[in-house]
Amino acid sequence: MIGISAAELGVRAGLPLRTIQRFETAQGIPPSRGGTLAKVQAALEAAGIEFIGDPLASPGVRLRRP
């Protein structure tokens, strides 16, 4: 959607690539601690992703409008 790799997302979020890879393979909301998911969300939002819907019942994302 925004054309960045898992490695680049890790750099932008300040997280190891392995953490991003673990999140990619998780079913549902991946288990995390210490604000790790918040770091990923902030990095994606800074890149133009908007999180929409309810995270559990109807999660979704879209590109933010300019």
N, C-alpha and C positions, 0 to 999 in steps of 0.2 A: 504494500500500500504506500509506504514512504521510501522504499528502496534502500533500506539499510540492513546490514548483516547482523547476526546475533553478536558477533564480536564488536561491531560498532555500537550496538545498543548497550553492551556491557561497558564500553568506554564512556559513553554518554551518561550512563547511570552510575558509574563508579563501582561496578560490580564485576566479579570474575566471569569469564565466558562460561565456565561450567555451571554457574548459577542460572544464567540465562537459558542454557541448554536444558537444565533440569526443569525450569518453568515451562519450556516449550513442550516437553513430553508429559507433563502432569495432566491429569483429568480434572477438569473444573478449576477452581481457584487453588493454585499451588500453596502448600504450606510454607510459611516463611516467618522470619522474626526480625526484630530490630528495624522495621521500616523498609525492608528490602523491596516489597511490592510497591511501596510508595515511591521509592527511587526509580523503579522501572516506569511507573505511571507518569511521574514528573518528566522523565526523559522523553517518553512518547508524546506527552502533551506539548513539550517544547518543540518537538518535531512536527507538530500539526495534527495530531490525533485527538479526537474528542470522544470521550467515553460516554455512552448513552444507555438508557434503560436501567433496569434493576440488575445488579451484578449476579444475583442468584436466579431470579425468575426469567429475565429476558435481557441478558447482556448484549452489548453491541458497541461498535466503534464506527466512526466516520471521519473523513478528513474535515478539519475545521475550515469554514468558509473564510476567505480573506476579508 
